[in-house]
Amino acid sequence: MTSGGTESILMAVKSARNYAKATRGITEPECVLPLSAHPAFAKAGHYLGVKMVWVEVDKATQVR
């Protein structure tokens, strides 16, 4: 259980990183995110050694 948004994102990225390494042998993980993603993803990538790949959001189809 986590207590906040940033902590929850950190734990989700950590879990995905560890799972990818254990099941697929991925040692240089990457995560593709929209530019609209929460800034905590950048922090998680920095802390956990996951390369964050940021992509533009199509404003015509963006859900609000």
PyRosetta script that sets phi, psi and omega in degrees:
from pyrosetta import init, pose_from_sequence

init()
pose = pose_from_sequence("MTSGGTESILMAVKSARNYAKATRGITEPECVLPLSAHPAFAKAGHYLGVKMVWVEVDKATQVR")
pose.set_psi(1, 139.8)
pose.set_omega(1, 176.7)
pose.set_phi(2, -117.7)
pose.set_psi(2, 165.8)
pose.set_omega(2, -172.9)
pose.set_phi(3, -113.6)
pose.set_psi(3, -1.6)
pose.set_omega(3, -178.5)
pose.set_phi(4, -159.7)
pose.set_psi(4, 170.5)
pose.set_omega(4, -177.3)
pose.set_phi(5, -61.1)
pose.set_psi(5, -50.0)
pose.set_omega(5, -178.1)
pose.set_phi(6, -63.3)
pose.set_psi(6, -45.9)
pose.set_omega(6, 179.6)
pose.set_phi(7, -61.6)
pose.set_psi(7, -39.5)
pose.set_omega(7, 179.2)
pose.set_phi(8, -63.8)
pose.set_psi(8, -41.8)
pose.set_omega(8, 178.5)
pose.set_phi(9, -65.7)
pose.set_psi(9, -44.0)
pose.set_omega(9, 177.8)
pose.set_phi(10, -57.3)
pose.set_psi(10, -46.0)
pose.set_omega(10, -178.3)
pose.set_phi(11, -68.4)
pose.set_psi(11, -35.4)
pose.set_omega(11, 177.9)
pose.set_phi(12, -65.8)
pose.set_psi(12, -44.4)
pose.set_omega(12, 178.8)
pose.set_phi(13, -66.0)
pose.set_psi(13, -41.6)
pose.set_omega(13, 178.2)
pose.set_phi(14, -61.4)
pose.set_psi(14, -44.6)
pose.set_omega(14, 179.7)
pose.set_phi(15, -62.9)
pose.set_psi(15, -43.9)
pose.set_omega(15, 179.3)
pose.set_phi(16, -64.5)
pose.set_psi(16, -42.1)
pose.set_omega(16, 178.4)
pose.set_phi(17, -60.7)
pose.set_psi(17, -48.4)
pose.set_omega(17, -178.5)
pose.set_phi(18, -65.3)
pose.set_psi(18, -39.6)
pose.set_omega(18, 178.9)
pose.set_phi(19, -64.6)
pose.set_psi(19, -44.0)
pose.set_omega(19, 179.8)
pose.set_phi(20, -62.2)
pose.set_psi(20, -38.8)
pose.set_omega(20, 178.9)
pose.set_phi(21, -68.8)
pose.set_psi(21, -44.1)
pose.set_omega(21, -176.6)
pose.set_phi(22, -69.7)
pose.set_psi(22, -37.2)
pose.set_omega(22, -173.8)
pose.set_phi(23, -98.5)
pose.set_psi(23, -24.7)
pose.set_omega(23, -175.7)
pose.set_phi(24, -126.8)
pose.set_psi(24, -2.8)
pose.set_omega(24, 178.8)
pose.set_phi(25, 71.4)
pose.set_psi(25, 21.9)
pose.set_omega(25, -178.7)
pose.set_phi(26, -74.5)
pose.set_psi(26, 120.2)
pose.set_omega(26, -177.9)
pose.set_phi(27, -109.4)
pose.set_psi(27, -11.7)
pose.set_omega(27, 176.8)
pose.set_phi(28, -128.8)
pose.set_psi(28, 73.3)
pose.set_omega(28, -173.7)
pose.set_phi(29, -69.2)
pose.set_psi(29, 149.9)
pose.set_omega(29, 174.9)
pose.set_phi(30, -130.3)
pose.set_psi(30, 151.5)
pose.set_omega(30, 178.0)
pose.set_phi(31, -132.0)
pose.set_psi(31, 124.9)
pose.set_omega(31, 179.5)
pose.set_phi(32, -94.1)
pose.set_psi(32, 125.8)
pose.set_omega(32, -174.9)
pose.set_phi(33, -135.5)
pose.set_psi(33, 150.2)
pose.set_omega(33, 172.1)
pose.set_phi(34, -75.6)
pose.set_psi(34, 154.8)
pose.set_omega(34, 177.8)
pose.set_phi(35, -60.9)
pose.set_psi(35, -17.4)
pose.set_omega(35, -179.8)
pose.set_phi(36, -85.5)
pose.set_psi(36, 0.3)
pose.set_omega(36, -179.5)
pose.set_phi(37, -66.5)
pose.set_psi(37, 156.1)
pose.set_omega(37, -179.2)
pose.set_phi(38, -60.2)
pose.set_psi(38, 139.5)
pose.set_omega(38, 179.4)
pose.set_phi(39, -58.8)
pose.set_psi(39, -20.2)
pose.set_omega(39, 178.9)
pose.set_phi(40, -63.1)
pose.set_psi(40, -22.8)
pose.set_omega(40, 176.1)
pose.set_phi(41, -64.9)
pose.set_psi(41, -38.9)
pose.set_omega(41, 177.2)
pose.set_phi(42, -63.2)
pose.set_psi(42, -42.2)
pose.set_omega(42, 178.4)
pose.set_phi(43, -63.0)
pose.set_psi(43, -44.7)
pose.set_omega(43, 180.0)
pose.set_phi(44, -61.5)
pose.set_psi(44, -43.7)
pose.set_omega(44, 178.8)
pose.set_phi(45, -60.8)
pose.set_psi(45, -42.9)
pose.set_omega(45, 179.7)
pose.set_phi(46, -63.6)
pose.set_psi(46, -49.1)
pose.set_omega(46, -177.6)
pose.set_phi(47, -67.3)
pose.set_psi(47, -35.9)
pose.set_omega(47, -169.5)
pose.set_phi(48, -104.8)
pose.set_psi(48, 2.2)
pose.set_omega(48, 177.6)
pose.set_phi(49, 72.6)
pose.set_psi(49, 32.2)
pose.set_omega(49, 177.6)
pose.set_phi(50, -107.8)
pose.set_psi(50, 124.7)
pose.set_omega(50, 179.5)
pose.set_phi(51, -75.0)
pose.set_psi(51, 123.2)
pose.set_omega(51, 178.0)
pose.set_phi(52, -94.6)
pose.set_psi(52, 124.1)
pose.set_omega(52, 179.2)
pose.set_phi(53, -106.7)
pose.set_psi(53, 111.7)
pose.set_omega(53, -175.3)
pose.set_phi(54, -93.9)
pose.set_psi(54, 134.4)
pose.set_omega(54, -179.7)
pose.set_phi(55, -125.3)
pose.set_psi(55, 150.7)
pose.set_omega(55, 178.3)
pose.set_phi(56, -64.6)
pose.set_psi(56, 154.1)
pose.set_omega(56, 175.3)
pose.set_phi(57, -104.2)
pose.set_psi(57, 131.5)
pose.set_omega(57, 178.2)
pose.set_phi(58, -74.7)
pose.set_psi(58, 109.4)
pose.set_omega(58, -175.1)
pose.set_phi(59, -63.8)
pose.set_psi(59, -25.6)
pose.set_omega(59, 179.9)
pose.set_phi(60, -71.8)
pose.set_psi(60, -28.2)
pose.set_omega(60, -176.8)
pose.set_phi(61, -114.3)
pose.set_psi(61, 2.5)
pose.set_omega(61, -178.5)
pose.set_phi(62, -63.8)
pose.set_psi(62, 130.9)
pose.set_omega(62, 178.3)
pose.set_phi(63, -85.1)
pose.set_psi(63, 135.5)
pose.set_omega(63, 179.5)
pose.set_phi(64, -116.0)
pose.dump_pdb("model.pdb")
